[in-house]
Amino acid sequence: MCHQAKRNKTIEVNHRLNQLRAKAKELLSSKKGLDHRGKHPIEVEIYLFKTAT
């Protein structure tokens, strides 16, 4: 044992958060999500270029 705790510690899992993460991963991995992610850096770059000039 590497800690000096006087009692056992418990770990709580947020199941709702895990569900939301899984759903987000599923959506980002879909065809539509991959297309959207592929366009995003270009859109940001264009915006930054316009505001810099």
C-alpha positions as a printed NumPy array, in Angstrom:
array([[  0.   ,   0.   ,   0.   ],
       [  1.515,   3.304,  -1.078],
       [ -0.829,   5.812,   0.571],
       [ -1.463,   6.7  ,   4.167],
       [ -5.275,   6.87 ,   4.019],
       [ -7.035,   5.721,   7.152],
       [ -9.982,   4.299,   5.241],
       [-10.664,   2.756,   1.854],
       [-11.353,   5.171,  -0.956],
       [-14.174,   4.685,  -3.435],
       [-14.254,   5.567,  -7.107],
       [-17.557,   6.681,  -8.608],
       [-18.255,   6.24 , -12.306],
       [-20.405,   8.763, -14.147],
       [-22.352,   6.459, -16.465],
       [-24.169,   9.335, -18.18 ],
       [-20.846,  10.941, -19.099],
       [-19.599,   7.639, -20.503],
       [-22.763,   7.365, -22.633],
       [-22.325,  10.909, -23.959],
       [-18.671,  10.281, -24.78 ],
       [-19.557,   7.103, -26.653],
       [-22.267,   8.938, -28.62 ],
       [-19.873,  11.786, -29.494],
       [-17.227,   9.323, -30.643],
       [-19.816,   7.498, -32.759],
       [-20.989,  10.743, -34.389],
       [-17.455,  11.992, -35.047],
       [-16.513,   8.646, -36.598],
       [-19.48 ,   8.657, -38.985],
       [-19.186,   9.727, -42.63 ],
       [-20.841,  13.077, -41.9  ],
       [-18.637,  13.654, -38.848],
       [-15.438,  12.9  , -40.751],
       [-16.478,  15.296, -43.531],
       [-17.228,  18.022, -40.973],
       [-13.917,  17.511, -39.144],
       [-12.07 ,  17.608, -42.458],
       [-13.521,  21.023, -43.348],
       [-13.086,  22.643, -39.937],
       [ -9.367,  23.576, -40.072],
       [ -9.857,  25.231, -43.466],
       [-12.799,  27.294, -42.217],
       [-10.867,  28.486, -39.148],
       [ -7.811,  29.321, -41.227],
       [ -9.868,  31.444, -43.636],
       [-11.498,  33.302, -40.743],
       [ -8.16 ,  34.039, -39.062],
       [ -6.679,  35.238, -42.336],
       [ -9.591,  37.63 , -42.937],
       [ -9.377,  39.151, -39.451],
       [ -5.58 ,  39.58 , -39.653],
       [ -5.697,  41.673, -42.847]])
